[in-house]
Amino acid sequence: NSVATSVVFAGTAKAWANINGTSTLSTRDSYNVGSTTDNGTGDYTNNFTNNMVNDDFSASTDSQDATTRTNVHSSFEGQTAGTLRIVHYEGGSITDTNRVGTIVIGDLA
């Protein structure tokens, strides 16, 4: 009760998603992500239900191959107020990943 509501709101995730990026792309669960686009092998775009105020938000992602338990390097390839594009690499090659998690922090429009 000692922290102002504005501080709590500013530090709260504004969007997140847990997707399966192999075979047929599917979203396991999400918040403020209306859909995820499969742009090709290992290349996904989260489309926000409610836009961010601009493209200066902070984002984080984590990926893992659930079979081999290999961590996969993720790179943000672009973001707009309404989208976040993520590409996944394993051993230097772009690859589909069956466990992809993203989180976005910033201001909603």
DSSP file (Angstrom, degrees, kcal/mol; ACC not computed):
  #  RESIDUE AA STRUCTURE BP1 BP2  ACC     N-H-->O    O-->H-N    N-H-->O    O-->H-N    TCO  KAPPA ALPHA  PHI   PSI    X-CA   Y-CA   Z-CA
    1    1 A N              0   0    0      0, 0.0     4,-0.1     0, 0.0     0, 0.0   0.000 360.0 360.0 360.0  -1.2    0.0    0.0    0.0
    2    2 A S        +     0   0    0      2,-0.1     2,-0.4     0, 0.0     0, 0.0   0.504 360.0  81.1 -93.4  -3.1    3.0    2.3    0.1
    3    3 A V  S    S-     0   0    0      1,-0.0     5,-0.0     2,-0.0     0, 0.0  -0.869  84.8-114.4-106.8 134.8    3.5    2.5   -3.7
    4    4 A A    >>  -     0   0    0     -2,-0.4     4,-1.6     1,-0.1     3,-0.8  -0.309  22.2-121.3 -63.2 146.5    1.5    4.8   -5.8
    5    5 A T  H 3> S+     0   0    0      1,-0.2     4,-2.8     2,-0.2     5,-0.2   0.848 112.4  60.9 -56.3 -36.9   -0.9    3.2   -8.3
    6    6 A S  H 3> S+     0   0    0      1,-0.2     4,-2.2     2,-0.2    -1,-0.2   0.846 102.8  51.1 -62.1 -34.2    0.9    5.0  -11.2
    7    7 A V  H <> S+     0   0    0     -3,-0.8     4,-1.4     2,-0.2    -1,-0.2   0.918 111.5  46.8 -69.0 -43.4    4.2    3.3  -10.3
    8    8 A V  H  < S+     0   0    0     -4,-1.6     3,-0.3     1,-0.2     4,-0.3   0.932 113.7  48.3 -63.1 -46.2    2.5   -0.1  -10.3
    9    9 A F  H >< S+     0   0    0     -4,-2.8     3,-1.3     1,-0.2    -2,-0.2   0.900 108.2  54.1 -62.8 -41.9    0.8    0.6  -13.6
   10   10 A A  H 3< S+     0   0    0     -4,-2.2    -1,-0.2     1,-0.3    -2,-0.2   0.814 112.1  44.9 -63.8 -30.3    4.0    1.8  -15.3
   11   11 A G  T 3< S+     0   0    0     -4,-1.4     2,-0.3    -3,-0.3    -1,-0.3   0.330  91.2 105.8 -97.5   7.7    5.8   -1.4  -14.4
   12   12 A T  S <  S-     0   0    0     -3,-1.3    94,-0.5    -4,-0.3     2,-0.1  -0.666  81.0-102.4 -90.5 141.9    3.0   -3.8  -15.4
   13   13 A A        -     0   0    0     -2,-0.3    92,-0.2     1,-0.2     3,-0.1  -0.398  28.0-167.3 -60.2 132.4    3.3   -5.9  -18.6
   14   14 A K  S    S+     0   0    0     90,-2.9     2,-0.3     1,-0.3    36,-0.2   0.604  73.1   7.2 -96.9 -16.6    1.1   -4.3  -21.3
   15   15 A A  E     +A  104   0A   0     89,-1.2    89,-2.9    33,-0.1    -1,-0.3  -0.958  64.6 165.8-160.1 146.6    1.3   -7.4  -23.5
   16   16 A W  E     -AB 103  31A   0     15,-2.1    15,-2.6    -2,-0.3     2,-0.3  -0.978   7.9-172.0-157.0 157.9    2.6  -10.9  -23.4
   17   17 A A  E     -AB 102  30A   0     85,-1.9    85,-2.2    -2,-0.3     2,-0.5  -0.994  17.3-157.8-152.9 147.9    2.3  -14.1  -25.3
   18   18 A N  E     +AB 101  29A   0     11,-2.5    10,-2.7    -2,-0.3    11,-1.3  -0.967  33.2 174.9-123.4 110.0    3.3  -17.8  -25.1
   19   19 A I  E     -AB 100  27A   0     81,-2.8    81,-2.2    -2,-0.5     2,-0.6  -0.819  35.9-134.8-121.8 157.5    3.3  -19.3  -28.6
   20   20 A N  E     - B   0  26A   0      6,-3.1     6,-2.0    -2,-0.3    78,-0.2  -0.955  21.2-174.3-104.4 112.9    4.2  -22.6  -30.3
   21   21 A G        +     0   0    0     76,-2.1    21,-0.3    -2,-0.6     2,-0.3   0.264  50.8  94.3 -96.2  12.2    6.1  -21.6  -33.4
   22   22 A T  S    S-     0   0    0      2,-0.2     2,-0.1    74,-0.2    -2,-0.1  -0.710  93.3 -18.9-104.3 158.2    6.5  -25.1  -34.9
   23   23 A S  S    S+     0   0    0     -2,-0.3     2,-0.7     2,-0.1     0, 0.0  -0.302 135.8  12.5  51.7-117.7    4.2  -26.7  -37.5
   24   24 A T  S    S-     0   0    0     -2,-0.1    -2,-0.2     1,-0.0    -4,-0.1  -0.804  94.1-118.6 -89.3 117.8    1.0  -24.7  -37.4
   25   25 A L        +     0   0    0     -2,-0.7     2,-0.3    -4,-0.2    -4,-0.2  -0.264  42.6 173.0 -55.5 133.3    1.6  -21.5  -35.4
   26   26 A S  E     -B   20   0A   0     -6,-2.0    -6,-3.1    -4,-0.1     2,-0.6  -0.997  31.1-131.4-145.7 150.2   -0.6  -21.4  -32.3
   27   27 A T  E     -B   19   0A   0     -2,-0.3    -8,-0.3    -8,-0.2     3,-0.1  -0.895  12.5-170.1-101.9 121.7   -0.9  -19.2  -29.2
   28   28 A R  E    S-     0   0A   0    -10,-2.7     2,-0.3    -2,-0.6    -9,-0.2   0.914  72.4 -24.4 -74.5 -44.0   -1.1  -21.0  -25.9
   29   29 A D  E     +B   18   0A   0    -11,-1.3   -11,-2.5     2,-0.0    -1,-0.3  -0.969  69.4 167.5-163.7 155.8   -2.0  -18.0  -23.9
   30   30 A S  E     -B   17   0A   0     -2,-0.3     2,-0.4   -13,-0.2   -13,-0.2  -0.989  25.9-140.1-165.2 167.2   -1.7  -14.2  -24.2
   31   31 A Y  E    S-B   16   0A   0    -15,-2.6   -15,-2.1    -2,-0.3     3,-0.1  -0.973  89.3  -6.9-138.8 125.8   -2.7  -10.8  -23.0
   32   32 A N  S    S+     0   0    0     -2,-0.4    17,-1.3   -17,-0.2     2,-0.5   0.710 100.7 115.1  60.6  24.2   -3.2   -7.9  -25.4
   33   33 A V  E     -E   48   0B   0     15,-0.3    15,-0.3   -17,-0.2    -1,-0.2  -0.945  41.6-177.6-119.9 106.5   -1.9  -10.0  -28.3
   34   34 A G  E     -     0   0B   0     13,-1.8     2,-0.3    -2,-0.5    14,-0.2   0.811  66.1 -13.5 -75.4 -31.0   -4.8  -10.4  -30.7
   35   35 A S  E     -E   47   0B   0     12,-1.2    12,-3.0     2,-0.0     2,-0.4  -0.980  55.8-133.9-162.3 163.1   -2.9  -12.6  -33.1
   36   36 A T  E     -E   46   0B   0     -2,-0.3     2,-0.4    10,-0.2    10,-0.2  -0.998  21.0-145.3-126.5 130.2    0.5  -13.8  -34.1
   37   37 A T  E     -E   45   0B   0      8,-3.0     8,-2.2    -2,-0.4     2,-0.8  -0.789   7.5-139.8 -97.3 135.1    1.7  -13.8  -37.7
   38   38 A D  E     +E   44   0B   0     -2,-0.4     6,-0.2     6,-0.2     3,-0.1  -0.848  21.2 178.9 -92.0 107.1    4.0  -16.5  -39.1
   39   39 A N  E     -     0   0B   0      4,-2.6     2,-0.3    -2,-0.8     5,-0.2   0.437  59.4 -69.4 -87.9  -0.5    6.4  -14.6  -41.4
   40   40 A G  E >  S-E   43   0B   0      3,-0.6     3,-2.0    -3,-0.0    -1,-0.3  -0.843  93.3  -5.0 136.3-175.0    8.4  -17.7  -42.3
   41   41 A T  T 3  S-     0   0    0      1,-0.3    47,-0.1    -2,-0.3   -19,-0.1  -0.259 133.1 -14.2 -53.5 120.6   10.8  -20.0  -40.5
   42   42 A G  T 3  S+     0   0    0    -21,-0.3    46,-2.4     1,-0.1     2,-0.5   0.628 109.1 114.8  64.5  16.7   11.5  -18.7  -37.0
   43   43 A D  E <   +EF  40  87B   0     -3,-2.0    -4,-2.6    44,-0.2    -3,-0.6  -0.957  37.7 166.1-127.4 111.4   10.0  -15.3  -37.8
   44   44 A Y  E     -EF  38  86B   0     42,-2.8    42,-3.1    -2,-0.5     2,-0.4  -0.915  23.0-154.4-128.9 150.2    6.9  -14.2  -35.9
   45   45 A T  E     -EF  37  85B   0     -8,-2.2    -8,-3.0    -2,-0.3     2,-0.5  -0.984  10.2-149.3-126.0 121.9    5.0  -11.0  -35.4
   46   46 A N  E     -EF  36  84B   0     38,-3.0    38,-1.9    -2,-0.4     2,-0.6  -0.781  13.5-153.2 -84.6 127.9    2.8  -10.4  -32.3
   47   47 A N  E     -EF  35  83B   0    -12,-3.0   -13,-1.8    -2,-0.5   -12,-1.2  -0.916  14.6-133.7-106.0 117.8   -0.1   -8.0  -33.2
   48   48 A F  E     -E   33   0B   0     34,-2.6   -15,-0.3    -2,-0.6     3,-0.2  -0.404   6.5-148.4 -74.4 144.1   -1.4   -6.1  -30.2
   49   49 A T  S    S+     0   0    0    -17,-1.3     2,-0.5     1,-0.3    -1,-0.1   0.914  96.3  29.0 -70.7 -46.9   -5.1   -5.8  -29.5
   50   50 A N  S    S-     0   0    0    -18,-0.4    -1,-0.3   -36,-0.2   -16,-0.0  -0.979  96.6-123.1-117.0 124.6   -4.5   -2.3  -28.0
   51   51 A N        -     0   0    0     -2,-0.5    58,-2.5    -3,-0.2    31,-0.2  -0.158  17.2-117.3 -65.2 155.9   -1.6   -0.3  -29.4
   52   52 A M  B     -I  108   0C   0     29,-3.4    56,-0.3    56,-0.3    -1,-0.1  -0.437  34.2-106.5 -78.8 166.6    1.3    1.1  -27.4
   53   53 A V  S    S-     0   0    0     54,-3.1     2,-0.2    -2,-0.1    55,-0.1   0.812  92.8 -23.0 -69.0 -29.5    1.7    4.9  -27.4
   54   54 A N  S    S-     0   0    0     53,-0.4     3,-0.4    27,-0.1    -2,-0.1  -0.871  76.4 -84.8-159.9-169.2    4.7    4.6  -29.8
   55   55 A D  S    S+     0   0    0     -2,-0.2    24,-0.1     1,-0.2    26,-0.0   0.187  99.7  91.8 -96.7  18.0    7.4    2.2  -30.8
   56   56 A D        +     0   0    0      2,-0.1    -1,-0.2    25,-0.0    25,-0.0   0.172  56.6 125.1 -97.1  17.0    9.8    3.0  -27.9
   57   57 A F        -     0   0    0     -3,-0.4     2,-0.4     1,-0.1    49,-0.2  -0.257  62.0-114.9 -72.2 163.4    8.5    0.3  -25.6
   58   58 A S  E     -C  105   0A   0     47,-2.7    47,-2.9     2,-0.0     2,-0.3  -0.809  34.9-177.1-100.1 141.3   10.7   -2.3  -24.0
   59   59 A A  E     -C  104   0A   0     -2,-0.4     2,-0.3    45,-0.2    45,-0.2  -0.967  11.5-168.6-138.6 154.1   10.3   -6.0  -24.8
   60   60 A S  E     -C  103   0A   0     43,-2.2    43,-2.4    -2,-0.3     2,-0.3  -0.987   6.6-171.5-139.5 147.9   11.9   -9.2  -23.8
   61   61 A T  E     -C  102   0A   0     -2,-0.3     2,-0.3    41,-0.2    41,-0.2  -0.977   7.3-169.0-140.5 154.7   11.7  -12.7  -25.2
   62   62 A D  E     -C  101   0A   0     39,-2.4    39,-3.0    -2,-0.3     2,-0.3  -0.995  10.1-177.5-142.8 137.4   12.7  -16.2  -24.3
   63   63 A S  E     +CD 100  72A   0      9,-0.5     9,-1.4    -2,-0.3     2,-0.3  -0.967   4.3 174.4-137.7 152.4   12.7  -19.3  -26.5
   64   64 A Q  E     -CD  99  71A   0     35,-1.9    35,-0.9    -2,-0.3     2,-0.8  -0.972  35.1-122.4-156.6 141.8   13.5  -22.9  -26.0
   65   65 A D     >  -     0   0    0      5,-2.6     4,-2.2    -2,-0.3     5,-0.5  -0.790  26.0-155.2 -80.2 114.8   13.3  -26.1  -28.0
   66   66 A A  T  4 S+     0   0    0     -2,-0.8    -1,-0.2     1,-0.2    31,-0.0   0.746  87.7  50.7 -68.8 -23.8   11.2  -28.3  -25.7
   67   67 A T  T  4 S+     0   0    0      1,-0.1    -1,-0.2     3,-0.1    -2,-0.0   0.949 125.7  22.2 -78.3 -50.9   12.5  -31.5  -27.1
   68   68 A T  T  4 S-     0   0    0      2,-0.1    -2,-0.2     0, 0.0    -1,-0.1   0.567  95.7-131.9 -92.9 -10.0   16.3  -30.8  -26.8
   69   69 A R     <  +     0   0    0     -4,-2.2     2,-0.4     1,-0.2    -3,-0.2   0.753  51.8 156.7  60.6  26.6   15.9  -28.1  -24.1
   70   70 A T        -     0   0    0     -5,-0.5    -5,-2.6     1,-0.0    -1,-0.2  -0.685  42.7-126.7 -82.7 130.4   18.2  -26.0  -26.2
   71   71 A N  E     -D   64   0A   0     -2,-0.4     2,-0.4    -7,-0.2    -7,-0.2  -0.557  23.1-148.2 -74.8 143.0   18.0  -22.3  -25.6
   72   72 A V  E     -D   63   0A   0     -9,-1.4    -9,-0.5    -2,-0.2     2,-0.3  -0.930  12.9-121.9-116.5 135.1   17.4  -20.3  -28.8
   73   73 A H  E     -G   89   0B   0     16,-2.2    16,-3.7    -2,-0.4     2,-0.4  -0.598  29.3-158.5 -75.9 132.5   18.7  -16.8  -29.4
   74   74 A S  E     -G   88   0B   0     -2,-0.3     2,-0.4    14,-0.2    14,-0.2  -0.900   7.9-169.1-115.3 143.9   15.9  -14.3  -30.1
   75   75 A S  E     -G   87   0B   0     12,-2.8    12,-2.8    -2,-0.4     2,-0.6  -0.993  22.9-128.6-132.2 137.0   16.3  -11.0  -31.9
   76   76 A F  E     -G   86   0B   0     -2,-0.4    10,-0.2    10,-0.2     3,-0.1  -0.768  23.5-177.8 -84.3 122.5   13.8   -8.2  -32.3
   77   77 A E  E     -     0   0B   0      8,-1.9     2,-0.2    -2,-0.6     9,-0.2   0.376  62.3 -22.3-103.1   1.8   13.6   -7.4  -36.0
   78   78 A G  E     -G   85   0B   0      7,-0.8     7,-3.1     2,-0.0    -1,-0.4  -0.686  52.7-161.9 160.9 146.7   11.1   -4.5  -35.7
   79   79 A Q  E     +G   84   0B   0      5,-0.2     2,-0.2    -2,-0.2     5,-0.2  -0.992   6.4 178.8-148.0 142.8    8.5   -3.0  -33.6
   80   80 A T  E >   -G   83   0B   0      3,-1.8     3,-0.5    -2,-0.3   -28,-0.1  -0.699  53.7 -87.7-124.6 180.0    5.7   -0.5  -34.2
   81   81 A A  T 3  S+     0   0    0     -2,-0.2   -29,-3.4     1,-0.2    28,-0.1   0.766 130.2  34.1 -61.4 -23.2    3.1    0.9  -31.8
   82   82 A G  T 3  S+     0   0    0    -31,-0.2   -34,-2.6   -29,-0.1     2,-0.3   0.449 118.8  41.7-113.1  -2.1    0.9   -2.1  -32.8
   83   83 A T  E <   -FG  47  80B   0     -3,-0.5    -3,-1.8   -36,-0.2     2,-0.4  -0.963  48.5-158.5-146.2 160.0    3.4   -5.0  -33.4
   84   84 A L  E     -FG  46  79B   0    -38,-1.9   -38,-3.0    -2,-0.3     2,-0.5  -0.953  16.9-157.7-138.2 119.3    6.5   -6.7  -32.2
   85   85 A R  E     -FG  45  78B   0     -7,-3.1    -8,-1.9    -2,-0.4    -7,-0.8  -0.859  11.6-174.2-103.0 130.3    8.5   -8.9  -34.7
   86   86 A I  E     -FG  44  76B   0    -42,-3.1   -42,-2.8    -2,-0.5     2,-0.4  -0.970   9.4-166.2-126.9 135.7   10.8  -11.6  -33.3
   87   87 A V  E     -FG  43  75B   0    -12,-2.8   -12,-2.8    -2,-0.4     2,-0.4  -0.979  13.0-147.7-121.7 137.6   13.3  -13.9  -35.1
   88   88 A H  E     - G   0  74B   0    -46,-2.4     7,-2.2    -2,-0.4     2,-0.4  -0.878  11.6-169.4-112.4 134.7   14.8  -17.0  -33.5
   89   89 A Y  E     -HG  94  73B   0    -16,-3.7   -16,-2.2    -2,-0.4     2,-0.4  -0.957   8.8-175.9-123.5 137.8   18.3  -18.4  -34.1
   90   90 A E  E >  S-H   93   0B   0      3,-2.9     3,-1.5    -2,-0.4   -18,-0.1  -0.972  82.2 -11.3-131.3 119.3   19.8  -21.6  -33.1
   91   91 A G  T 3  S-     0   0    0     -2,-0.4     3,-0.1     1,-0.3    -1,-0.1   0.808 130.1 -55.7  63.0  29.7   23.5  -22.2  -33.9
   92   92 A G  T 3  S+     0   0    0      1,-0.3     2,-0.4   -19,-0.0    -1,-0.3   0.360 117.7 106.1  86.0  -5.5   23.4  -19.1  -36.2
   93   93 A S  E <  S-H   90   0B   0     -3,-1.5    -3,-2.9     1,-0.0     2,-0.3  -0.856  76.9-111.9-109.1 143.0   20.5  -20.4  -38.3
   94   94 A I  E     +H   89   0B   0     -2,-0.4     2,-0.3    -5,-0.2    -5,-0.3  -0.546  48.3 174.9 -69.7 133.3   16.9  -19.1  -38.2
   95   95 A T        -     0   0    0     -7,-2.2    -7,-0.2    -2,-0.3     2,-0.1  -0.985  35.8-107.7-143.4 149.2   14.7  -21.9  -36.7
   96   96 A D        -     0   0    0     -2,-0.3     2,-0.4   -54,-0.1   -74,-0.2  -0.492  36.1-155.7 -69.4 148.5   11.2  -22.5  -35.7
   97   97 A T        -     0   0    0     -2,-0.1   -76,-2.1   -76,-0.1   -32,-0.1  -0.995  16.4-154.4-132.8 133.1   10.8  -22.7  -31.9
   98   98 A N  S    S+     0   0    0     -2,-0.4     2,-0.4   -78,-0.2   -33,-0.1   0.610  87.6  48.4 -88.0  -9.2    8.1  -24.6  -30.0
   99   99 A R  E     + C   0  64A   0    -35,-0.9   -35,-1.9   -79,-0.1     2,-0.5  -0.902  67.3 162.2-129.9 105.9    8.3  -22.5  -26.8
  100  100 A V  E     -AC  19  63A   0    -81,-2.2   -81,-2.8    -2,-0.4     2,-0.4  -0.984  10.4-178.2-126.0 122.9    8.3  -18.7  -27.4
  101  101 A G  E     +AC  18  62A   0    -39,-3.0   -39,-2.4    -2,-0.5     2,-0.3  -0.976   2.3 178.8-121.9 135.0    7.5  -16.2  -24.7
  102  102 A T  E     -AC  17  61A   0    -85,-2.2   -85,-1.9    -2,-0.4     2,-0.3  -0.971   6.5-171.6-132.2 150.1    7.4  -12.4  -25.1
  103  103 A I  E     -AC  16  60A   0    -43,-2.4   -43,-2.2    -2,-0.3     2,-0.4  -0.998   6.2-159.2-140.6 140.9    6.6   -9.6  -22.7
  104  104 A V  E     -AC  15  59A   0    -89,-2.9   -90,-2.9    -2,-0.3   -89,-1.2  -0.975   6.5-175.3-125.5 132.4    6.1   -5.9  -23.4
  105  105 A I  E     + C   0  58A   0    -47,-2.9   -47,-2.7    -2,-0.4     2,-0.3  -0.993  38.9  83.1-125.9 133.5    6.4   -3.0  -21.0
  106  106 A G  S    S-     0   0    0    -94,-0.5     2,-0.5    -2,-0.4   -94,-0.1  -0.969  78.0 -45.1 166.9-160.8    5.6    0.6  -21.9
  107  107 A D        -     0   0    0     -2,-0.3   -54,-3.1   -53,-0.1   -53,-0.4  -0.851  46.3-134.1-104.0 131.5    2.7    3.0  -22.2
  108  108 A L  B      I   52   0C   0     -2,-0.5   -56,-0.3   -56,-0.3   -57,-0.1  -0.505 360.0 360.0 -75.9 150.4   -0.6    2.0  -23.9
  109  109 A A              0   0    0    -58,-2.5   -57,-0.1    -2,-0.2    -1,-0.1   0.481 360.0 360.0 -67.9 360.0   -2.1    4.5  -26.3
